[in-house]
Amino acid sequence: MGSGEGQEYSVMITKVPEHFDSDEKILDDIQKKYPGRVVAVQTIHDESLLDDIIASLKQENLNLLRSQQRKVKNGGRKYTEKIGPFSWVGVGKTVDPVAYHAENVKNLTEEAKKSQSCKGPFVGVAFVMFDSIATATKAGSTPLSDNPDAWIVQPAPKPTDIIWENVIKIPSASVKAMLDLTKSSALFTICIFWSIPVAFVNAFSNLHTLADQYPWLAFVRHADPFWQSVITGLLPGLLLVLLMLLLYPILWYFNKSTGILTYSELHYQFMRDYFFFLLIDVFFITLLSSSILDTINEIIDHPKSLFSLLGSSVPAVAIIEIGYILIQGLMVETERIVRVFFLLYAFVFHTTSTTEVEQEQASKPEEFAYGGNLAFSSLIFTICFCYSTIAPLILPFGLLYFSLNYIIKKYKLLYVHELPFETYGRFFPKVADFMFTGMIIGQVALMGVIGLKFGYWQQLILWPLPIFTYLLSKYLHSYYGNELSNTRLPLSIAAGKDARRSEERVRKYLREWCESDSWRQPAVSVDISSPLRSPRGPPKWESNRDPLEIKLGGRADDDDSKDEHGFSSTFSIMKRNKKGDIVNEHAPLLNARDTRPAVIFEEKL
């Protein structure tokens, strides 16, 4: 928030009516509300067909590069290979791979050009760029229509934060509600069924009980004490970590399928769902399955001793949680800094890849998992707080985990990952809610253990604690949480930032931003002649050169492509005539398909 980049000059509008299906129509409507302030408009169209063609074109270009390099290794001599679904067993059509893939590239290139020459259907989404941050801030906070189901406006996200496959198919309000209900039902079902393997895993912490119930496991009684402690202490924790990691892609898919438009919102929703899954399966199911399994026979034989037996067995579950924290800290967190799987992946691709493109792709770092990391940290805090008074030995292991987590995450955020979005502190209030939830659970657990030990007077003294904690969490959330959760730029800061910037430099920077095609789908902005080349990202304000050293529209010496204002003639330059109508002064210079933003610059008195 307050970075001053191009997205802060822009807003994203969804649910745009179908008849506003062009840049000019939306531009004309927005200009009536913000006269003289609109710089550019970019409508979004469904380019699914072009996406498929570009994906095939990239693959064929990669196959062509492989074939060419293999031909070079053969001394320039021609060679043949089999193609077809059973080519891997030597069955298929025999072709010259270089000529075959070159022909495919040629055909796909023609298809891509044809697809780019005609726009897909309008999806009701548009990006509007203004000439100041303050105007964009006002527009992003002000409804554009009295119809709550149309012209939904919000501050534009960072281009790399956009989930384009969801943007082109935004569901209606009723469909969105149905998707959310379906997701909640599916997650509830998964949570119930996932507790079965979690309970089975925790059974390994009670080997002697299992040996009594299942005679074929009697050999574990005679096993070495060291291996018994490894199985009962570390194996359940290791299996719990693996089960929760397997759950990760499932929850990610369900959250993404609800139509979330940005990765930051996706991580936020995922963090919430993942934390409650971890809390239920790792904490509650582990507590119940381990403690009840260990005492169920004695409870059946002596029902009156139910509470005293549970009171003595619940603290013993801390051993499983200590093992879980050790595995999470010493194995999972250290693996994230050593990146064993990534190194193996990169090594395999570097040794088997024959092109530089594949090697570059293999060297890219994985995405930083905000939601998963914060959910795990919140769970570890909850476990440590709950057992801090019941089994204080768990606290040094919690300190070890958070120390390693802090050092590793800080290093990776500073030197490894290039973040696709900024959180602006939005995740902190939710993490604070998780921590307060953990504190309340810990206080209730302490009261429960004391009650199981028949400490009724001590329990009476402790009962106000969870109430005060809950009230404190609500107070802090209402006082600070709403402000932190709101990532919109305050108008005073926006106006101050505008005042410190020269109008000339802002105009040039916005022109560069438009030329970077930041508000276009990746497939549309791909260079068809070189589809494997990574598209350039949006310009940075900090890296913007001095105005005297920069010329708009590309190279400094490319004056022939400029109009009288110094703007590139490859753009659709819009101006108003005396009647107030929007006219395109450079229509003869545009090709059949020009999806660049419609830009309007009006004379200002």
matplotlib code that plots the C-alpha trace (Angstrom):
import matplotlib.pyplot as plt

x = [0.0, 1.5, 4.1, 3.1, 3.1, 0.8, -1.9, -2.5, -3.5, -6.1, -9.3, -10.8, -14.5, -16.4, -20.0, -19.9, -23.1, -22.7, -23.5, -20.4, -18.2, -15.5, -12.9, -14.6, -18.0, -16.6, -14.3, -17.2, -19.2, -16.3, -15.4, -18.9, -18.2, -14.5, -14.2, -10.6, -9.2, -9.2, -6.0, -6.6, -9.3, -8.6, -11.5, -11.0, -12.3, -12.4, -9.3, -9.6, -9.0, -5.9, -4.7, -4.8, -3.1, -0.3, 0.2, 0.6, 2.8, 5.1, 5.3, 6.1, 8.7, 10.3, 10.1, 11.7, 14.6, 15.2, 15.2, 17.6, 20.0, 19.9, 20.6, 23.6, 24.9, 24.6, 27.0, 24.2, 23.1, 19.4, 17.7, 14.2, 11.9, 8.5, 5.5, 2.1, 0.5, 2.6, 5.9, 7.5, 7.4, 8.6, 5.2, 4.1, 4.8, 8.4, 9.2, 12.1, 11.6, 13.1, 10.9, 7.8, 8.0, 8.9, 5.8, 3.7, 5.2, 4.3, 0.7, 0.2, 1.7, -0.8, -3.6, -2.4, -2.3, -5.8, -7.1, -5.4, -7.0, -10.5, -11.5, -13.2, -16.5, -16.5, -16.5, -17.7, -14.3, -12.3, -9.3, -9.4, -6.3, -6.5, -4.1, -3.6, -3.5, -6.0, -8.6, -8.1, -8.5, -11.8, -13.0, -12.1, -14.2, -17.2, -20.0, -20.4, -24.0, -27.1, -27.4, -25.5, -25.1, -23.4, -20.3, -18.6, -15.5, -12.4, -8.8, -6.8, -4.6, -0.9, -0.9, 1.0, -1.7, -4.5, -5.9, -6.8, -8.7, -11.1, -11.4, -12.7, -15.5, -16.7, -19.9, -23.1, -24.0, -26.3, -23.7, -21.0, -23.1, -23.7, -20.0, -19.2, -21.8, -20.4, -16.9, -17.9, -19.8, -16.9, -14.4, -16.6, -16.8, -13.1, -12.4, -14.6, -13.0, -9.5, -9.8, -9.8, -6.2, -5.2, -6.6, -4.9, -1.6, -1.9, -2.4, 1.4, 1.9, 0.3, 2.3, 1.7, -2.0, -2.0, 0.0, -2.5, -5.4, -3.6, -1.5, 0.4, 2.0, 3.4, 6.9, 7.1, 7.3, 10.7, 12.0, 14.9, 13.8, 15.4, 13.3, 10.2, 10.8, 11.3, 8.1, 6.0, 7.5, 8.6, 6.7, 3.2, 4.5, 6.1, 3.0, 0.8, 3.0, 2.8, -1.0, -1.4, 0.9, -1.2, -4.3, -2.6, -3.4, -6.9, -7.9, -6.1, -8.1, -11.5, -10.7, -9.6, -12.7, -14.9, -14.0, -11.5, -9.9, -6.5, -3.8, -3.6, -7.3, -6.8, -3.9, -6.0, -9.0, -6.7, -5.0, -8.3, -9.5, -6.1, -5.7, -9.1, -8.2, -4.9, -6.6, -9.2, -7.1, -3.7, -4.9, -8.4, -8.3, -4.8, -5.9, -9.1, -7.8, -4.6, -6.0, -9.2, -7.3, -4.9, -7.5, -10.6, -10.1, -9.6, -12.7, -14.8, -13.6, -13.8, -16.4, -16.1, -12.5, -13.3, -12.3, -9.2, -7.9, -8.5, -6.9, -3.7, -3.7, -4.4, -1.0, 0.8, -0.4, 2.1, 4.8, 3.0, 2.8, 6.5, 7.3, 5.1, 6.8, 10.3, 9.4, 7.9, 10.8, 13.9, 12.7, 10.1, 11.5, 15.1, 14.1, 12.6, 16.0, 18.0, 15.3, 16.1, 13.2, 13.7, 17.4, 16.6, 14.0, 16.5, 19.3, 17.1, 15.9, 19.4, 20.8, 17.9, 17.0, 18.6, 17.5, 18.3, 14.6, 13.9, 16.9, 15.8, 12.3, 13.8, 15.8, 12.9, 12.1, 8.8, 6.0, 6.1, 3.2, 1.8, -1.4, 0.3, 3.2, 1.0, -1.5, 1.2, 2.7, -0.7, -1.2, 2.2, 1.4, -1.9, -0.3, 2.5, 0.0, -2.4, 0.3, 2.4, 0.8, 0.0, 3.4, 5.8, 8.5, 6.9, 7.9, 11.6, 10.6, 8.1, 10.9, 13.1, 10.4, 9.7, 13.4, 14.1, 10.9, 11.8, 15.3, 14.4, 11.3, 13.1, 16.0, 13.7, 11.6, 14.6, 16.8, 14.9, 11.3, 9.9, 6.5, 3.6, 1.7, 2.0, 0.0, 0.2, -0.4, -3.8, -3.0, -2.0, -5.5, -6.5, -3.4, -4.0, -7.5, -6.0, -3.7, -6.5, -8.4, -5.5, -5.3, -9.0, -8.6, -5.6, -7.4, -10.4, -8.1, -6.4, -9.8, -10.8, -7.7, -8.0, -11.7, -10.7, -8.4, -11.4, -9.9, -13.2, -12.2, -9.2, -11.6, -14.0, -11.1, -10.0, -13.4, -13.2, -10.0, -11.4, -14.2, -11.7, -9.5, -12.4, -13.5, -9.9, -9.7, -12.9, -11.7, -8.4, -10.0, -12.6, -9.9, -7.0, -8.2, -10.5, -7.8, -5.2, -7.7, -8.5, -5.6, -7.1, -4.8, -6.0, -6.9, -4.5, -1.5, -2.6, -2.9, 0.4, 2.1, 0.6, 1.8, 5.4, 5.4, 5.7, 2.8, 5.2, 6.9, 3.6, 2.3, 5.4, 5.3, 1.7, 2.5, 5.3, 2.8, 0.3, 3.0, 3.9, 0.5, 0.1, -3.7, -3.9, -4.0, -0.6, -1.6, -2.7, 0.6, 2.8, 5.2, 4.0, 7.4, 9.2, 6.6, 9.2, 10.5, 9.3, 7.1, 8.4, 6.8, 5.3, 7.7, 8.8, 8.4, 11.7, 13.5, 12.0, 14.7, 15.0, 12.4, 15.0, 16.6, 13.3, 11.1, 7.8, 6.9, 10.2, 13.7, 14.9, 15.9, 12.6, 11.1, 9.3, 6.8, 5.8, 2.9, 3.0, 2.6, 5.5, 3.3, 3.8, 1.6, 1.1, -1.5, -5.1, -4.9, -8.3, -9.3, -12.6, -13.8, -15.8, -19.0, -17.6, -17.5, -14.5, -12.6, -9.6, -7.0, -4.7, -7.2, -5.3, -2.2, -4.0, -4.2, -7.3, -6.9, -5.6, -6.4, -4.1, -5.8, -7.7, -5.8, -7.3, -5.3, -7.3, -5.9, -5.9, -6.3]
y = [0.0, 3.3, 1.8, 4.3, 1.6, 1.6, -0.5, 2.3, 4.6, 2.0, 0.3, -3.1, -3.1, -6.3, -7.1, -4.6, -4.8, -6.7, -3.7, -1.9, -4.3, -1.9, 0.4, 3.4, 2.8, 2.2, 5.2, 7.4, 6.3, 6.7, 10.1, 11.4, 10.5, 11.6, 14.2, 14.7, 12.1, 8.9, 7.9, 4.4, 1.6, -2.1, -4.5, -8.2, -10.8, -14.6, -15.8, -19.5, -20.6, -18.4, -19.8, -23.4, -22.4, -20.5, -23.4, -25.8, -23.3, -23.1, -26.9, -27.2, -24.5, -26.4, -29.7, -27.9, -26.7, -30.1, -31.6, -29.0, -29.5, -33.2, -32.7, -30.6, -33.3, -35.7, -33.6, -32.0, -35.4, -36.0, -38.5, -39.9, -40.7, -42.2, -40.0, -41.0, -42.2, -45.4, -43.8, -44.6, -48.4, -47.8, -47.8, -44.9, -42.8, -42.2, -38.5, -36.1, -34.4, -31.0, -30.7, -32.1, -29.7, -26.7, -27.4, -27.6, -24.3, -22.6, -23.9, -22.9, -19.5, -18.9, -20.1, -17.8, -14.8, -15.5, -15.9, -12.6, -10.8, -11.3, -10.6, -13.2, -12.5, -9.7, -11.1, -8.0, -7.0, -3.8, -2.0, 1.8, 3.9, 7.5, 10.3, 10.4, 8.1, 10.2, 9.9, 6.1, 5.9, 7.8, 5.7, 2.4, 3.3, 4.8, 2.8, 3.5, 2.5, 2.3, -1.4, -3.5, -6.3, -4.2, -2.0, -3.5, -1.4, -2.2, -1.1, -2.8, -5.7, -6.1, -7.7, -10.8, -11.2, -11.7, -15.3, -14.8, -18.1, -16.9, -13.4, -14.5, -16.6, -14.6, -16.3, -14.5, -13.9, -16.9, -19.2, -17.8, -18.6, -22.1, -22.6, -21.5, -23.8, -26.7, -26.0, -25.9, -29.2, -30.8, -29.5, -30.7, -34.2, -34.3, -33.2, -36.1, -38.7, -37.3, -37.9, -41.7, -41.9, -39.3, -41.5, -44.6, -42.8, -41.8, -45.5, -45.9, -44.0, -46.8, -49.8, -51.8, -51.3, -52.3, -55.4, -56.4, -56.0, -57.6, -60.6, -60.5, -57.2, -58.9, -58.8, -55.0, -55.7, -57.3, -54.6, -52.4, -49.5, -47.0, -48.1, -48.3, -44.6, -43.7, -45.4, -44.0, -40.5, -39.5, -41.8, -40.5, -36.9, -37.7, -39.4, -36.5, -34.0, -36.1, -36.4, -32.6, -31.9, -34.2, -32.2, -29.0, -29.3, -30.5, -27.4, -25.2, -26.6, -26.2, -22.6, -21.7, -23.2, -20.7, -17.9, -16.0, -13.3, -12.8, -15.0, -12.8, -13.5, -17.1, -17.4, -15.6, -17.9, -21.0, -20.0, -19.8, -23.2, -24.9, -23.7, -25.1, -28.4, -28.6, -27.6, -30.4, -33.2, -32.5, -31.2, -32.5, -35.8, -36.6, -35.7, -37.7, -40.8, -41.1, -40.5, -42.6, -45.5, -45.6, -45.8, -47.3, -50.8, -49.4, -47.1, -50.1, -52.1, -49.2, -46.6, -44.6, -43.8, -42.2, -38.6, -39.5, -41.7, -39.1, -36.5, -38.6, -39.6, -36.2, -34.7, -37.8, -36.8, -34.0, -36.5, -36.9, -33.1, -32.7, -35.2, -33.3, -30.0, -31.6, -33.0, -29.7, -27.7, -29.9, -31.6, -29.5, -26.0, -27.0, -28.7, -25.4, -23.7, -26.6, -27.2, -30.9, -31.6, -28.5, -29.3, -32.8, -31.4, -28.9, -31.4, -33.9, -31.2, -29.7, -33.1, -34.2, -30.9, -30.0, -26.4, -23.3, -22.6, -25.8, -25.2, -21.7, -23.0, -25.6, -22.9, -20.7, -20.8, -22.2, -19.8, -18.6, -20.2, -17.5, -19.3, -22.6, -21.2, -18.9, -21.7, -24.1, -21.4, -20.6, -24.3, -24.7, -21.6, -23.2, -26.5, -24.9, -22.6, -25.5, -27.7, -24.9, -25.6, -29.2, -30.4, -27.4, -29.5, -28.7, -25.0, -25.4, -27.3, -24.6, -22.0, -24.0, -24.2, -20.5, -19.5, -21.7, -20.5, -16.9, -17.2, -19.3, -17.3, -14.0, -15.3, -16.7, -13.6, -11.3, -13.3, -16.2, -15.4, -12.8, -12.2, -12.0, -9.7, -7.6, -8.5, -5.0, -6.5, -7.9, -11.4, -10.2, -9.7, -13.2, -14.7, -12.7, -14.3, -17.7, -17.0, -15.8, -18.9, -21.0, -19.1, -19.7, -23.4, -23.7, -22.0, -24.3, -27.3, -26.3, -26.0, -29.4, -31.1, -29.5, -30.6, -34.2, -34.0, -32.8, -29.3, -27.6, -24.6, -23.9, -24.4, -21.8, -19.3, -19.9, -19.7, -15.8, -16.2, -17.4, -14.8, -11.9, -13.3, -13.4, -9.8, -8.6, -10.2, -8.5, -5.2, -5.4, -6.5, -3.7, -1.1, -2.3, -5.2, -3.3, -0.8, -3.5, -5.6, -2.6, -2.5, 0.5, 3.6, 6.5, 9.5, 11.8, 9.5, 9.3, 13.1, 13.6, 11.1, 12.9, 16.3, 15.0, 13.8, 15.9, 15.6, 15.1, 12.1, 10.6, 10.8, 9.2, 6.4, 5.7, 5.5, 2.9, 1.0, 0.9, -0.2, -3.1, -4.7, -5.3, -5.4, -8.1, -11.8, -13.6, -15.4, -12.1, -10.4, -13.2, -12.5, -15.1, -15.0, -15.9, -17.5, -19.0, -15.6, -14.4, -11.3, -8.1, -7.1, -3.7, -0.8, 0.1, 3.7, 3.6, 2.4, 5.1, 7.2, 10.9, 12.5, 14.1, 10.7, 9.0, 9.1, 7.5, 4.7, 2.6, 3.6, 7.1, 7.4, 6.0, 9.5, 8.4, 6.4, 9.4, 11.8, 15.5, 14.8, 12.3, 9.2, 6.0, 5.7, 2.1, 3.0, 3.9, 7.5, 8.9, 12.6, 14.4, 16.5, 19.8, 17.8, 15.9, 12.6, 10.3, 9.9, 7.8, 9.9, 7.0, 4.4, 3.8, 2.8, 0.1, -3.5, -5.6, -6.5, -3.9, -4.8, -2.2, 0.3, 3.1, 6.2, 9.6, 12.8, 16.0, 19.5, 21.0, 24.7]
z = [0.0, -1.1, -3.4, -6.1, -8.9, -11.9, -10.2, -7.7, -10.6, -11.7, -10.7, -11.7, -12.7, -12.8, -13.7, -16.5, -18.6, -21.9, -24.2, -22.8, -24.7, -26.0, -24.6, -26.1, -24.6, -21.1, -21.5, -22.5, -19.4, -16.9, -18.4, -17.5, -13.8, -13.8, -16.6, -17.8, -15.4, -17.4, -19.0, -20.3, -20.5, -21.1, -21.6, -20.9, -23.4, -23.2, -24.9, -24.0, -27.6, -27.9, -24.6, -25.9, -29.2, -27.4, -25.0, -28.0, -29.8, -26.8, -26.6, -30.4, -30.2, -27.3, -29.3, -32.3, -30.1, -28.8, -32.3, -33.6, -30.7, -31.2, -34.9, -34.0, -31.7, -34.6, -36.6, -38.7, -40.1, -40.4, -38.1, -37.7, -34.8, -34.2, -33.4, -32.1, -28.8, -28.8, -30.0, -26.6, -27.5, -31.1, -32.8, -34.9, -38.0, -38.8, -39.5, -39.6, -36.2, -37.2, -40.3, -38.5, -35.6, -37.8, -39.9, -36.7, -35.4, -38.7, -38.7, -35.0, -35.6, -38.3, -36.1, -33.3, -35.6, -36.8, -33.2, -32.2, -35.1, -33.6, -30.0, -27.9, -26.2, -23.6, -20.0, -18.2, -16.8, -17.5, -16.0, -15.9, -15.3, -14.0, -14.1, -10.3, -7.4, -5.5, -8.3, -8.5, -4.7, -4.9, -7.8, -6.1, -3.0, -4.8, -6.4, -10.1, -10.3, -8.1, -9.1, -6.6, -9.1, -11.8, -12.2, -9.2, -8.7, -6.6, -6.5, -9.2, -7.9, -8.9, -12.4, -11.1, -8.4, -10.9, -11.5, -15.2, -15.6, -12.9, -14.2, -17.5, -15.9, -12.9, -11.6, -10.7, -7.0, -6.8, -8.5, -6.2, -3.2, -4.5, -5.1, -1.6, -0.1, -2.2, -1.1, 2.6, 2.3, 0.5, 3.1, 6.0, 4.4, 3.8, 7.4, 8.7, 6.5, 7.0, 10.7, 10.1, 8.9, 11.5, 14.3, 12.8, 12.7, 16.4, 17.3, 16.8, 20.0, 22.0, 20.8, 24.0, 23.9, 20.2, 21.1, 23.8, 21.3, 18.3, 19.2, 15.9, 17.1, 20.3, 18.8, 19.4, 23.2, 22.6, 20.3, 21.3, 23.6, 21.2, 18.3, 20.4, 21.4, 17.8, 16.7, 19.5, 19.5, 16.0, 13.6, 14.5, 14.1, 10.7, 9.4, 10.6, 8.7, 5.5, 5.9, 6.3, 3.3, 1.2, 2.2, 0.9, -2.9, -2.2, -0.1, -2.6, -5.5, -3.7, -2.7, -6.2, -7.8, -6.0, -8.4, -6.3, -8.6, -6.9, -5.4, -2.3, -1.6, -2.4, 0.1, 2.7, 2.3, 2.1, 5.4, 7.2, 6.0, 6.4, 10.0, 11.1, 9.3, 11.2, 14.4, 14.1, 12.8, 14.4, 17.7, 18.6, 16.7, 18.0, 21.6, 21.5, 19.7, 21.6, 25.1, 24.7, 23.0, 25.8, 28.5, 26.9, 28.4, 31.9, 31.5, 30.4, 33.4, 35.9, 34.6, 37.8, 37.1, 33.7, 34.7, 36.7, 33.8, 31.2, 33.4, 33.6, 29.9, 28.2, 29.3, 27.9, 24.4, 24.5, 23.5, 20.1, 19.7, 20.6, 17.9, 15.5, 16.3, 15.9, 12.5, 11.4, 12.6, 12.0, 8.8, 7.0, 7.8, 7.2, 4.0, 2.9, 3.3, 1.8, -0.8, -1.3, -3.6, -5.6, -6.0, -7.1, -9.5, -10.9, -11.1, -13.1, -15.5, -15.9, -16.8, -19.0, -20.6, -23.9, -24.1, -22.1, -21.8, -19.8, -17.6, -16.8, -15.9, -13.7, -11.8, -10.9, -7.2, -6.0, -4.9, -1.3, 0.5, 2.7, 3.6, 4.5, 6.4, 8.6, 9.2, 10.4, 12.6, 14.2, 14.9, 16.6, 18.7, 19.7, 20.6, 22.7, 24.5, 25.3, 26.7, 28.3, 31.8, 31.3, 29.9, 30.0, 28.4, 25.0, 25.2, 24.3, 21.2, 20.3, 20.7, 18.4, 15.7, 15.8, 15.8, 12.7, 11.1, 11.5, 10.2, 7.2, 6.2, 6.5, 4.4, 1.7, 1.5, 1.2, -1.2, -2.8, -3.7, -5.9, -4.4, -6.9, -4.4, -1.3, 1.8, 3.3, 6.8, 5.8, 7.1, 10.6, 12.0, 10.9, 12.4, 15.6, 15.7, 15.3, 18.3, 20.5, 19.5, 20.6, 23.9, 24.6, 23.7, 26.0, 28.9, 28.4, 28.2, 31.4, 33.1, 31.8, 33.0, 36.4, 36.5, 35.6, 38.6, 40.7, 41.2, 41.2, 43.2, 40.9, 38.0, 39.4, 39.6, 36.0, 34.3, 33.7, 31.7, 28.4, 28.6, 29.2, 26.4, 24.0, 24.9, 24.5, 21.0, 20.0, 21.3, 19.5, 16.3, 16.3, 17.2, 15.0, 13.0, 10.7, 9.8, 9.1, 7.1, 4.9, 2.4, 0.5, 0.3, 2.5, 0.4, 2.4, 1.5, -2.1, -2.4, -0.8, -3.1, -6.1, -4.9, -4.7, -8.3, -11.4, -13.9, -16.8, -15.2, -14.1, -17.7, -19.0, -16.4, -17.2, -20.8, -20.1, -18.0, -20.8, -23.3, -21.0, -21.6, -17.8, -18.0, -20.7, -20.3, -20.6, -23.8, -25.5, -24.7, -25.8, -28.7, -31.2, -33.1, -29.8, -27.5, -25.2, -24.3, -20.9, -21.3, -19.7, -16.5, -15.7, -15.1, -11.6, -10.5, -8.6, -11.7, -13.9, -15.4, -15.4, -17.7, -19.9, -20.6, -21.6, -24.6, -24.8, -27.1, -27.0, -28.2, -27.8, -31.4, -32.8, -33.5, -36.7, -34.6, -32.5, -32.9, -32.2, -28.5, -28.4, -28.1, -30.0, -33.1, -32.4, -29.7, -30.2, -29.3, -28.4, -28.3, -28.1, -30.9, -30.6, -30.3, -27.4, -29.2, -28.8, -32.1, -33.1, -34.9, -35.8, -37.1, -40.4, -38.4, -36.3, -37.4, -37.4, -33.8, -31.3, -27.8, -26.3, -23.9, -25.5, -24.3, -23.9, -23.2, -23.2, -23.3, -19.8, -19.2]

ax = plt.figure().add_subplot(projection="3d")
ax.plot(x, y, z, "-o")
ax.set_aspect("equal")
plt.show()
